[in-house]
Structures are given as structure tokens and as C-alpha cells.
Amino acid sequence: MSTRLEVHAFTHPVGQMIAVMAFTVGGILHRFPKLRVGLPRGRRRLAPFWLERLDEHWELTPEQAPRIDRKPSEYFLSGRCFIGCDPDERGVPWVVQTLGEDVVVYASDYTWDCKFPDTVKIITERTDLSERSKRRILEENPRRLYAIA
């Protein structure tokens, strides 16, 4: 990889996939049941695919994941893991539908490729997300992630 484009395009999604695997298959979420994890970058559309793939492998060879006692997706979807979404990302409705609306949080990505100053407005004006999903993404899920009452 010789350009920033290549490095940036590759490292965020692959880094997030490695992190999800470490937190689930590696047993971090099992060992620390109160830990909350926020994954603001990468590509959200990869999460359903990656969790399904990890589950398949765990089901075939659970002895190779001795630090966990259930599917990796069950740890991820336990209410302690959150993935960020860019305001205009097309795959957000599919991720909400596939994983549930409790895992997606707003991520503005200020200073890199954000739509400043309209990032919140873009989400609120989306017609492909329910009002409930928007409220979860913008308010309720971030409050849970950061333990804000």
C-alpha cells in the first residue's frame, strides 16, 4: 500500500474486524462483563457478515475458543458493543434491521470526511430510518455507551 487512500480504506475495516474478534472470540467481553465497547470507524455493513462468520467458525470448532461459552455474536449483541455510523452511509438501515437498533451510534467523523455542519441534520432527515431508530442512534445508544444518565 503506497497511498493514504489504500491504507485508510484497508485499515479501518480490517482493524475493526480484528477488534471484534478479539473482544468476542478472544474472551475479553466474557472476562469483563461490565465492559462497553465502541467501534466508531470501519464499515458497519461488515459487522453482520463478520459476526455470522465468527459464529459459524465457533460452532464448528468451539474448542479453539476456550475463553468463551457462547457464540461471538451473543457477546457482541449483549448490549455492550456499539458501532458508529456515518450520517449518510447507505447500509445503516440494513445494519439496524440485521443487528437491531441498539448497537448503532452516531459518529460524525469530524475533520476527515464529515459533512460539517450538517451531520445530525442528515440523520434526522433520512427517510429510510424510523424515528425510533434515529432517536436510538443519536441519543439513547450513545448514552448507554458512555454511561450518561
GUTORVO-542716 format. One record per atom (N, C-alpha, C): residue number from 1; residue in one letter; atom name; x, y, z. Coordinates in Angstrom, 2 decimals, padded with zeros to 5 digits. Layout:
[NUM, "A", "CA", [X, Y, Z]]
...
//
This chain:
[1, "M", "N", [000.86, -001.17, 000.00]]
[1, "M", "CA", [000.00, 000.00, 000.00]]
[1, "M", "C", [000.90, 001.23, 000.00]]
[2, "S", "N", [000.73, 002.04, -000.99]]
[2, "S", "CA", [001.63, 003.18, -001.14]]
[2, "S", "C", [000.92, 004.53, -001.03]]
[3, "T", "N", [-000.39, 004.54, -000.87]]
[3, "T", "CA", [-001.09, 005.81, -000.76]]
[3, "T", "C", [-001.95, 005.84, 000.50]]
[4, "R", "N", [-002.28, 007.04, 000.91]]
[4, "R", "CA", [-003.17, 007.19, 002.06]]
[4, "R", "C", [-004.53, 006.56, 001.78]]
[5, "L", "N", [-005.00, 006.70, 000.54]]
[5, "L", "CA", [-006.28, 006.10, 000.16]]
[5, "L", "C", [-006.26, 004.60, 000.45]]
[6, "E", "N", [-005.22, 003.91, -000.01]]
[6, "E", "CA", [-005.14, 002.47, 000.20]]
[6, "E", "C", [-005.05, 002.10, 001.68]]
[7, "V", "N", [-004.19, 002.78, 002.39]]
[7, "V", "CA", [-004.02, 002.48, 003.81]]
[7, "V", "C", [-005.29, 002.75, 004.58]]
[8, "H", "N", [-005.90, 003.90, 004.35]]
[8, "H", "CA", [-007.12, 004.28, 005.07]]
[8, "H", "C", [-008.27, 003.34, 004.74]]
[9, "A", "N", [-008.44, 003.04, 003.46]]
[9, "A", "CA", [-009.54, 002.16, 003.03]]
[9, "A", "C", [-009.39, 000.76, 003.63]]
[10, "F", "N", [-008.18, 000.30, 003.79]]
[10, "F", "CA", [-007.93, -001.05, 004.29]]
[10, "F", "C", [-007.94, -001.13, 005.82]]
[11, "T", "N", [-007.26, -000.22, 006.47]]
[11, "T", "CA", [-007.01, -000.39, 007.90]]
[11, "T", "C", [-008.24, -000.25, 008.77]]
[12, "H", "N", [-009.13, 000.65, 008.47]]
[12, "H", "CA", [-010.30, 000.81, 009.35]]
[12, "H", "C", [-011.18, -000.43, 009.39]]
[13, "P", "N", [-011.64, -000.95, 008.25]]
[13, "P", "CA", [-012.50, -002.13, 008.34]]
[13, "P", "C", [-011.77, -003.36, 008.88]]
[14, "V", "N", [-010.55, -003.60, 008.42]]
[14, "V", "CA", [-009.82, -004.79, 008.87]]
[14, "V", "C", [-009.46, -004.66, 010.35]]
[15, "G", "N", [-009.06, -003.48, 010.76]]
[15, "G", "CA", [-008.76, -003.25, 012.18]]
[15, "G", "C", [-009.97, -003.49, 013.05]]
[16, "Q", "N", [-011.13, -003.04, 012.60]]
[16, "Q", "CA", [-012.36, -003.25, 013.37]]
[16, "Q", "C", [-012.73, -004.73, 013.41]]
[17, "M", "N", [-012.52, -005.44, 012.32]]
[17, "M", "CA", [-012.82, -006.87, 012.32]]
[17, "M", "C", [-011.92, -007.60, 013.31]]
[18, "I", "N", [-010.65, -007.23, 013.36]]
[18, "I", "CA", [-009.73, -007.85, 014.31]]
[18, "I", "C", [-010.16, -007.51, 015.74]]
[19, "A", "N", [-010.56, -006.27, 015.97]]
[19, "A", "CA", [-011.00, -005.87, 017.31]]
[19, "A", "C", [-012.24, -006.64, 017.74]]
[20, "V", "N", [-013.22, -006.78, 016.85]]
[20, "V", "CA", [-014.44, -007.53, 017.17]]
[20, "V", "C", [-014.08, -008.98, 017.50]]
[21, "M", "N", [-013.18, -009.56, 016.74]]
[21, "M", "CA", [-012.77, -010.93, 017.01]]
[21, "M", "C", [-012.07, -011.04, 018.37]]
[22, "A", "N", [-011.21, -010.10, 018.69]]
[22, "A", "CA", [-010.51, -010.13, 019.97]]
[22, "A", "C", [-011.48, -009.97, 021.14]]
[23, "F", "N", [-012.42, -009.06, 021.01]]
[23, "F", "CA", [-013.36, -008.81, 022.10]]
[23, "F", "C", [-014.34, -009.97, 022.28]]
[24, "T", "N", [-014.69, -010.65, 021.19]]
[24, "T", "CA", [-015.67, -011.75, 021.30]]
[24, "T", "C", [-014.96, -013.09, 021.44]]
[25, "V", "N", [-014.36, -013.57, 020.38]]
[25, "V", "CA", [-013.70, -014.88, 020.39]]
[25, "V", "C", [-012.56, -014.92, 021.41]]
[26, "G", "N", [-011.85, -013.82, 021.52]]
[26, "G", "CA", [-010.73, -013.76, 022.46]]
[26, "G", "C", [-011.13, -013.71, 023.92]]
[27, "G", "N", [-012.41, -013.55, 024.19]]
[27, "G", "CA", [-012.89, -013.64, 025.56]]
[27, "G", "C", [-012.86, -012.38, 026.39]]
[28, "I", "N", [-012.53, -011.25, 025.81]]
[28, "I", "CA", [-012.46, -010.01, 026.59]]
[28, "I", "C", [-013.83, -009.67, 027.18]]
[29, "L", "N", [-014.88, -009.75, 026.38]]
[29, "L", "CA", [-016.23, -009.45, 026.89]]
[29, "L", "C", [-016.69, -010.49, 027.91]]
[30, "H", "N", [-016.22, -011.72, 027.79]]
[30, "H", "CA", [-016.55, -012.76, 028.77]]
[30, "H", "C", [-015.87, -012.46, 030.11]]
[31, "R", "N", [-014.61, -012.07, 030.06]]
[31, "R", "CA", [-013.85, -011.78, 031.29]]
[31, "R", "C", [-014.29, -010.51, 031.97]]
[32, "F", "N", [-014.77, -009.56, 031.21]]
[32, "F", "CA", [-015.14, -008.26, 031.76]]
[32, "F", "C", [-016.61, -007.96, 031.42]]
[33, "P", "N", [-017.54, -008.53, 032.18]]
[33, "P", "CA", [-018.97, -008.45, 031.83]]
[33, "P", "C", [-019.59, -007.06, 031.92]]
[34, "K", "N", [-018.90, -006.09, 032.48]]
[34, "K", "CA", [-019.44, -004.73, 032.53]]
[34, "K", "C", [-018.81, -003.81, 031.49]]
[35, "L", "N", [-017.84, -004.32, 030.75]]
[35, "L", "CA", [-017.14, -003.53, 029.75]]
[35, "L", "C", [-018.06, -003.18, 028.59]]
[36, "R", "N", [-018.02, -001.91, 028.17]]
[36, "R", "CA", [-018.73, -001.46, 026.98]]
[36, "R", "C", [-017.69, -001.09, 025.93]]
[37, "V", "N", [-017.98, -001.40, 024.69]]
[37, "V", "CA", [-017.02, -001.19, 023.61]]
[37, "V", "C", [-017.67, -000.38, 022.51]]
[38, "G", "N", [-017.02, 000.69, 022.10]]
[38, "G", "CA", [-017.49, 001.49, 020.98]]
[38, "G", "C", [-016.52, 001.37, 019.81]]
[39, "L", "N", [-017.05, 001.05, 018.67]]
[39, "L", "CA", [-016.25, 000.91, 017.45]]
[39, "L", "C", [-016.76, 001.94, 016.44]]
[40, "P", "N", [-016.20, 003.15, 016.48]]
[40, "P", "CA", [-016.76, 004.23, 015.67]]
[40, "P", "C", [-016.37, 004.21, 014.20]]
[41, "R", "N", [-015.34, 003.49, 013.82]]
[41, "R", "CA", [-014.86, 003.54, 012.43]]
[41, "R", "C", [-015.01, 002.20, 011.74]]
[42, "G", "N", [-014.51, 002.09, 010.55]]
[42, "G", "CA", [-014.65, 000.86, 009.79]]
[42, "G", "C", [-015.85, 000.96, 008.88]]
[43, "R", "N", [-016.45, -000.13, 008.60]]
[43, "R", "CA", [-017.66, -000.14, 007.78]]
[43, "R", "C", [-018.71, -000.97, 008.51]]
[44, "R", "N", [-019.80, -000.35, 008.84]]
[44, "R", "CA", [-020.84, -001.01, 009.61]]
[44, "R", "C", [-021.40, -002.22, 008.88]]
[45, "R", "N", [-021.46, -002.15, 007.57]]
[45, "R", "CA", [-022.03, -003.26, 006.81]]
[45, "R", "C", [-021.25, -004.55, 007.00]]
[46, "L", "N", [-019.99, -004.45, 007.43]]
[46, "L", "CA", [-019.19, -005.64, 007.66]]
[46, "L", "C", [-019.60, -006.38, 008.93]]
[47, "A", "N", [-020.16, -005.68, 009.89]]
[47, "A", "CA", [-020.46, -006.30, 011.19]]
[47, "A", "C", [-021.37, -007.51, 011.09]]
[48, "P", "N", [-022.51, -007.44, 010.40]]
[48, "P", "CA", [-023.35, -008.64, 010.32]]
[48, "P", "C", [-022.63, -009.82, 009.67]]
[49, "F", "N", [-021.93, -009.56, 008.58]]
[49, "F", "CA", [-021.18, -010.61, 007.90]]
[49, "F", "C", [-020.13, -011.20, 008.83]]
[50, "W", "N", [-019.37, -010.36, 009.51]]
[50, "W", "CA", [-018.26, -010.81, 010.34]]
[50, "W", "C", [-018.77, -011.59, 011.55]]
[51, "L", "N", [-019.83, -011.12, 012.17]]
[51, "L", "CA", [-020.39, -011.85, 013.31]]
[51, "L", "C", [-020.92, -013.21, 012.87]]
[52, "E", "N", [-021.57, -013.26, 011.72]]
[52, "E", "CA", [-022.07, -014.54, 011.21]]
[52, "E", "C", [-020.91, -015.50, 010.94]]
[53, "R", "N", [-019.85, -014.99, 010.36]]
[53, "R", "CA", [-018.68, -015.82, 010.06]]
[53, "R", "C", [-018.02, -016.32, 011.34]]
[54, "L", "N", [-017.86, -015.45, 012.33]]
[54, "L", "CA", [-017.28, -015.87, 013.60]]
[54, "L", "C", [-018.15, -016.93, 014.27]]
[55, "D", "N", [-019.46, -016.74, 014.23]]
[55, "D", "CA", [-020.38, -017.74, 014.80]]
[55, "D", "C", [-020.22, -019.09, 014.11]]
[56, "E", "N", [-020.16, -019.08, 012.78]]
[56, "E", "CA", [-020.00, -020.34, 012.03]]
[56, "E", "C", [-018.74, -021.07, 012.46]]
[57, "H", "N", [-017.66, -020.33, 012.57]]
[57, "H", "CA", [-016.40, -020.96, 012.95]]
[57, "H", "C", [-016.43, -021.44, 014.40]]
[58, "W", "N", [-017.05, -020.69, 015.26]]
[58, "W", "CA", [-017.17, -021.12, 016.66]]
[58, "W", "C", [-018.02, -022.38, 016.76]]
[59, "E", "N", [-019.09, -022.43, 016.01]]
[59, "E", "CA", [-019.96, -023.62, 016.04]]
[59, "E", "C", [-019.22, -024.87, 015.55]]
[60, "L", "N", [-018.34, -024.71, 014.57]]
[60, "L", "CA", [-017.59, -025.85, 014.03]]
[60, "L", "C", [-016.42, -026.26, 014.93]]
[61, "T", "N", [-015.80, -025.28, 015.58]]
[61, "T", "CA", [-014.60, -025.58, 016.38]]
[61, "T", "C", [-014.61, -024.81, 017.70]]
[62, "P", "N", [-015.60, -025.02, 018.55]]
[62, "P", "CA", [-015.66, -024.26, 019.81]]
[62, "P", "C", [-014.45, -024.49, 020.71]]
[63, "E", "N", [-013.80, -025.63, 020.56]]
[63, "E", "CA", [-012.61, -025.90, 021.38]]
[63, "E", "C", [-011.46, -024.95, 021.06]]
[64, "Q", "N", [-011.53, -024.28, 019.92]]
[64, "Q", "CA", [-010.49, -023.33, 019.56]]
[64, "Q", "C", [-010.77, -021.93, 020.12]]
[65, "A", "N", [-011.85, -021.82, 020.84]]
[65, "A", "CA", [-012.18, -020.55, 021.52]]
[65, "A", "C", [-012.50, -020.87, 022.98]]
[66, "P", "N", [-011.50, -021.34, 023.72]]
[66, "P", "CA", [-011.76, -021.81, 025.09]]
[66, "P", "C", [-012.12, -020.70, 026.07]]
[67, "R", "N", [-011.98, -019.45, 025.68]]
[67, "R", "CA", [-012.26, -018.34, 026.60]]
[67, "R", "C", [-013.71, -017.88, 026.57]]
[68, "I", "N", [-014.53, -018.51, 025.71]]
[68, "I", "CA", [-015.93, -018.09, 025.62]]
[68, "I", "C", [-016.85, -019.30, 025.75]]
[69, "D", "N", [-018.09, -019.03, 026.15]]
[69, "D", "CA", [-019.05, -020.11, 026.36]]
[69, "D", "C", [-020.32, -019.97, 025.52]]
[70, "R", "N", [-020.29, -019.04, 024.56]]
[70, "R", "CA", [-021.43, -018.87, 023.66]]
[70, "R", "C", [-020.94, -018.22, 022.37]]
[71, "K", "N", [-021.85, -018.10, 021.41]]
[71, "K", "CA", [-021.50, -017.55, 020.11]]
[71, "K", "C", [-020.89, -016.15, 020.26]]
[72, "P", "N", [-019.91, -015.82, 019.40]]
[72, "P", "CA", [-019.35, -014.47, 019.43]]
[72, "P", "C", [-020.42, -013.38, 019.26]]
[73, "S", "N", [-021.40, -013.62, 018.40]]
[73, "S", "CA", [-022.44, -012.61, 018.18]]
[73, "S", "C", [-023.25, -012.35, 019.45]]
[74, "E", "N", [-023.41, -013.35, 020.29]]
[74, "E", "CA", [-024.15, -013.15, 021.54]]
[74, "E", "C", [-023.42, -012.19, 022.47]]
[75, "Y", "N", [-022.11, -012.26, 022.48]]
[75, "Y", "CA", [-021.35, -011.27, 023.26]]
[75, "Y", "C", [-021.51, -009.88, 022.66]]
[76, "F", "N", [-021.35, -009.81, 021.34]]
[76, "F", "CA", [-021.43, -008.52, 020.66]]
[76, "F", "C", [-022.80, -007.88, 020.82]]
[77, "L", "N", [-023.84, -008.69, 020.76]]
[77, "L", "CA", [-025.21, -008.17, 020.82]]
[77, "L", "C", [-025.78, -008.16, 022.23]]
[78, "S", "N", [-024.92, -008.25, 023.23]]
[78, "S", "CA", [-025.35, -008.29, 024.63]]
[78, "S", "C", [-025.72, -006.91, 025.18]]
[79, "G", "N", [-025.64, -005.88, 024.34]]
[79, "G", "CA", [-025.96, -004.53, 024.81]]
[79, "G", "C", [-024.73, -003.75, 025.24]]
[80, "R", "N", [-023.55, -004.30, 025.01]]
[80, "R", "CA", [-022.32, -003.64, 025.44]]
[80, "R", "C", [-021.43, -003.22, 024.29]]
[81, "C", "N", [-021.79, -003.57, 023.07]]
[81, "C", "CA", [-020.98, -003.22, 021.89]]
[81, "C", "C", [-021.78, -002.29, 020.99]]
[82, "F", "N", [-021.09, -001.29, 020.48]]
[82, "F", "CA", [-021.73, -000.27, 019.65]]
[82, "F", "C", [-020.85, 000.01, 018.44]]
[83, "I", "N", [-021.48, 000.21, 017.29]]
[83, "I", "CA", [-020.75, 000.56, 016.09]]
[83, "I", "C", [-021.26, 001.90, 015.58]]
[84, "G", "N", [-020.33, 002.75, 015.18]]
[84, "G", "CA", [-020.69, 004.07, 014.69]]
[84, "G", "C", [-021.20, 004.02, 013.27]]
[85, "C", "N", [-021.97, 005.04, 012.92]]
[85, "C", "CA", [-022.44, 005.15, 011.53]]
[85, "C", "C", [-022.18, 006.56, 011.05]]
[86, "D", "N", [-021.77, 006.64, 009.80]]
[86, "D", "CA", [-021.68, 007.94, 009.16]]
[86, "D", "C", [-023.10, 008.37, 008.81]]
[87, "P", "N", [-023.41, 009.65, 008.92]]
[87, "P", "CA", [-024.79, 010.12, 008.72]]
[87, "P", "C", [-025.42, 009.71, 007.39]]
[88, "D", "N", [-024.62, 009.66, 006.33]]
[88, "D", "CA", [-025.17, 009.37, 005.01]]
[88, "D", "C", [-024.82, 007.97, 004.51]]
[89, "E", "N", [-024.37, 007.12, 005.39]]
[89, "E", "CA", [-023.99, 005.77, 004.99]]
[89, "E", "C", [-025.22, 004.97, 004.56]]
[90, "R", "N", [-025.21, 004.45, 003.35]]
[90, "R", "CA", [-026.37, 003.76, 002.79]]
[90, "R", "C", [-026.74, 002.48, 003.54]]
[91, "G", "N", [-025.78, 001.79, 004.11]]
[91, "G", "CA", [-026.06, 000.49, 004.73]]
[91, "G", "C", [-026.62, 000.55, 006.13]]
[92, "V", "N", [-026.79, 001.73, 006.71]]
[92, "V", "CA", [-027.26, 001.84, 008.09]]
[92, "V", "C", [-028.62, 001.15, 008.31]]
[93, "P", "N", [-029.62, 001.36, 007.46]]
[93, "P", "CA", [-030.89, 000.68, 007.70]]
[93, "P", "C", [-030.76, -000.84, 007.71]]
[94, "W", "N", [-029.93, -001.39, 006.84]]
[94, "W", "CA", [-029.72, -002.83, 006.80]]
[94, "W", "C", [-029.06, -003.32, 008.09]]
[95, "V", "N", [-028.07, -002.59, 008.59]]
[95, "V", "CA", [-027.41, -002.98, 009.83]]
[95, "V", "C", [-028.40, -002.91, 011.00]]
[96, "V", "N", [-029.19, -001.85, 011.05]]
[96, "V", "CA", [-030.21, -001.71, 012.10]]
[96, "V", "C", [-031.19, -002.88, 012.02]]
[97, "Q", "N", [-031.61, -003.21, 010.82]]
[97, "Q", "CA", [-032.55, -004.32, 010.64]]
[97, "Q", "C", [-031.90, -005.66, 011.00]]
[98, "T", "N", [-030.65, -005.85, 010.65]]
[98, "T", "CA", [-029.97, -007.13, 010.85]]
[98, "T", "C", [-029.51, -007.34, 012.29]]
[99, "L", "N", [-028.88, -006.31, 012.88]]
[99, "L", "CA", [-028.32, -006.45, 014.23]]
[99, "L", "C", [-029.22, -005.86, 015.30]]
[100, "G", "N", [-030.14, -005.01, 014.92]]
[100, "G", "CA", [-031.01, -004.35, 015.88]]
[100, "G", "C", [-030.61, -002.89, 016.04]]
[101, "E", "N", [-031.54, -002.10, 016.50]]
[101, "E", "CA", [-031.28, -000.65, 016.59]]
[101, "E", "C", [-030.53, -000.26, 017.86]]
[102, "D", "N", [-030.18, -001.23, 018.69]]
[102, "D", "CA", [-029.48, -000.92, 019.94]]
[102, "D", "C", [-027.97, -000.88, 019.81]]
[103, "V", "N", [-027.42, -001.17, 018.64]]
[103, "V", "CA", [-025.96, -001.23, 018.50]]
[103, "V", "C", [-025.35, -000.08, 017.72]]
[104, "V", "N", [-026.16, 000.69, 017.00]]
[104, "V", "CA", [-025.63, 001.75, 016.13]]
[104, "V", "C", [-025.63, 003.08, 016.85]]
[105, "V", "N", [-024.50, 003.79, 016.77]]
[105, "V", "CA", [-024.38, 005.12, 017.36]]
[105, "V", "C", [-023.90, 006.12, 016.30]]
[106, "Y", "N", [-024.25, 007.36, 016.52]]
[106, "Y", "CA", [-023.84, 008.46, 015.65]]
[106, "Y", "C", [-022.33, 008.65, 015.73]]
[107, "A", "N", [-021.69, 008.80, 014.58]]
[107, "A", "CA", [-020.27, 009.14, 014.52]]
[107, "A", "C", [-020.10, 010.21, 013.45]]
[108, "S", "N", [-019.66, 011.36, 013.84]]
[108, "S", "CA", [-019.59, 012.49, 012.91]]
[108, "S", "C", [-018.38, 012.43, 011.99]]
[109, "D", "N", [-017.28, 011.87, 012.46]]
[109, "D", "CA", [-016.03, 011.82, 011.72]]
[109, "D", "C", [-015.51, 013.22, 011.38]]
[110, "Y", "N", [-015.66, 014.14, 012.35]]
[110, "Y", "CA", [-015.19, 015.50, 012.13]]
[110, "Y", "C", [-013.71, 015.52, 011.80]]
[111, "T", "N", [-013.36, 016.38, 010.94]]
[111, "T", "CA", [-012.04, 016.73, 010.40]]
[111, "T", "C", [-011.59, 015.83, 009.26]]
[112, "W", "N", [-012.20, 014.70, 009.04]]
[112, "W", "CA", [-011.74, 013.86, 007.94]]
[112, "W", "C", [-012.70, 013.97, 006.76]]
[113, "D", "N", [-013.79, 013.25, 006.81]]
[113, "D", "CA", [-014.69, 013.26, 005.66]]
[113, "D", "C", [-016.13, 013.54, 006.06]]
[114, "C", "N", [-016.29, 014.34, 007.08]]
[114, "C", "CA", [-017.64, 014.60, 007.58]]
[114, "C", "C", [-018.36, 015.64, 006.70]]
[115, "K", "N", [-019.63, 015.73, 006.94]]
[115, "K", "CA", [-020.48, 016.68, 006.21]]
[115, "K", "C", [-020.78, 017.89, 007.10]]
[116, "F", "N", [-019.77, 018.40, 007.76]]
[116, "F", "CA", [-019.91, 019.53, 008.68]]
[116, "F", "C", [-020.58, 020.70, 007.97]]
[117, "P", "N", [-021.50, 021.35, 008.62]]
[117, "P", "CA", [-022.02, 021.17, 009.97]]
[117, "P", "C", [-023.35, 020.40, 010.01]]
[118, "D", "N", [-023.63, 019.63, 008.99]]
[118, "D", "CA", [-024.97, 019.05, 008.84]]
[118, "D", "C", [-025.11, 017.58, 009.21]]
[119, "T", "N", [-024.16, 017.02, 009.94]]
[119, "T", "CA", [-024.20, 015.57, 010.17]]
[119, "T", "C", [-025.46, 015.12, 010.92]]
[120, "V", "N", [-025.85, 015.83, 011.94]]
[120, "V", "CA", [-027.05, 015.45, 012.69]]
[120, "V", "C", [-028.28, 015.66, 011.82]]
[121, "K", "N", [-028.31, 016.76, 011.10]]
[121, "K", "CA", [-029.43, 017.06, 010.21]]
[121, "K", "C", [-029.61, 015.96, 009.16]]
[122, "I", "N", [-028.52, 015.45, 008.64]]
[122, "I", "CA", [-028.59, 014.39, 007.63]]
[122, "I", "C", [-029.28, 013.16, 008.20]]
[123, "I", "N", [-028.94, 012.79, 009.43]]
[123, "I", "CA", [-029.59, 011.63, 010.05]]
[123, "I", "C", [-031.07, 011.92, 010.31]]
[124, "T", "N", [-031.36, 013.07, 010.87]]
[124, "T", "CA", [-032.76, 013.37, 011.22]]
[124, "T", "C", [-033.65, 013.46, 009.99]]
[125, "E", "N", [-033.09, 013.80, 008.83]]
[125, "E", "CA", [-033.88, 013.92, 007.61]]
[125, "E", "C", [-033.92, 012.64, 006.78]]
[126, "R", "N", [-033.25, 011.59, 007.24]]
[126, "R", "CA", [-033.28, 010.34, 006.49]]
[126, "R", "C", [-034.69, 009.76, 006.49]]
[127, "T", "N", [-035.10, 009.25, 005.35]]
[127, "T", "CA", [-036.43, 008.64, 005.25]]
[127, "T", "C", [-036.37, 007.12, 005.33]]
[128, "D", "N", [-035.17, 006.57, 005.36]]
[128, "D", "CA", [-035.01, 005.12, 005.41]]
[128, "D", "C", [-034.77, 004.58, 006.82]]
[129, "L", "N", [-034.87, 005.46, 007.81]]
[129, "L", "CA", [-034.76, 005.07, 009.22]]
[129, "L", "C", [-036.00, 005.55, 009.96]]
[130, "S", "N", [-036.49, 004.74, 010.88]]
[130, "S", "CA", [-037.66, 005.14, 011.66]]
[130, "S", "C", [-037.25, 006.23, 012.66]]
[131, "E", "N", [-038.22, 006.96, 013.15]]
[131, "E", "CA", [-037.94, 007.98, 014.16]]
[131, "E", "C", [-037.33, 007.33, 015.41]]
[132, "R", "N", [-037.81, 006.15, 015.75]]
[132, "R", "CA", [-037.25, 005.42, 016.90]]
[132, "R", "C", [-035.77, 005.08, 016.67]]
[133, "S", "N", [-035.43, 004.60, 015.48]]
[133, "S", "CA", [-034.04, 004.27, 015.16]]
[133, "S", "C", [-033.16, 005.51, 015.22]]
[134, "K", "N", [-033.65, 006.61, 014.69]]
[134, "K", "CA", [-032.89, 007.86, 014.74]]
[134, "K", "C", [-032.63, 008.29, 016.17]]
[135, "R", "N", [-033.66, 008.19, 017.03]]
[135, "R", "CA", [-033.51, 008.55, 018.45]]
[135, "R", "C", [-032.48, 007.64, 019.13]]
[136, "R", "N", [-032.50, 006.35, 018.79]]
[136, "R", "CA", [-031.52, 005.43, 019.36]]
[136, "R", "C", [-030.11, 005.79, 018.91]]
[137, "I", "N", [-029.95, 006.02, 017.61]]
[137, "I", "CA", [-028.63, 006.32, 017.04]]
[137, "I", "C", [-028.06, 007.61, 017.60]]
[138, "L", "N", [-028.88, 008.64, 017.69]]
[138, "L", "CA", [-028.41, 009.97, 018.09]]
[138, "L", "C", [-028.35, 010.19, 019.60]]
[139, "E", "N", [-029.19, 009.50, 020.36]]
[139, "E", "CA", [-029.28, 009.81, 021.79]]
[139, "E", "C", [-029.16, 008.60, 022.70]]
[140, "E", "N", [-030.07, 007.66, 022.56]]
[140, "E", "CA", [-030.15, 006.58, 023.55]]
[140, "E", "C", [-028.93, 005.67, 023.54]]
[141, "N", "N", [-028.49, 005.24, 022.37]]
[141, "N", "CA", [-027.33, 004.34, 022.31]]
[141, "N", "C", [-026.05, 005.03, 022.77]]
[142, "P", "N", [-025.77, 006.27, 022.35]]
[142, "P", "CA", [-024.57, 006.94, 022.87]]
[142, "P", "C", [-024.63, 007.11, 024.41]]
[143, "R", "N", [-025.81, 007.36, 024.96]]
[143, "R", "CA", [-025.93, 007.47, 026.42]]
[143, "R", "C", [-025.56, 006.15, 027.09]]
[144, "R", "N", [-026.02, 005.04, 026.52]]
[144, "R", "CA", [-025.68, 003.74, 027.08]]
[144, "R", "C", [-024.19, 003.45, 026.93]]
[145, "L", "N", [-023.63, 003.75, 025.76]]
[145, "L", "CA", [-022.21, 003.51, 025.53]]
[145, "L", "C", [-021.35, 004.25, 026.55]]
[146, "Y", "N", [-021.65, 005.51, 026.77]]
[146, "Y", "CA", [-020.83, 006.34, 027.65]]
[146, "Y", "C", [-021.37, 006.43, 029.08]]
[147, "A", "N", [-022.39, 005.63, 029.39]]
[147, "A", "CA", [-022.99, 005.59, 030.73]]
[147, "A", "C", [-023.39, 006.98, 031.22]]
[148, "I", "N", [-024.11, 007.69, 030.35]]
[148, "I", "CA", [-024.62, 009.02, 030.67]]
[148, "I", "C", [-026.08, 008.89, 031.04]]
[149, "A", "N", [-026.42, 009.29, 032.22]]
[149, "A", "CA", [-027.82, 009.15, 032.69]]
[149, "A", "C", [-028.76, 010.06, 031.95]]
//
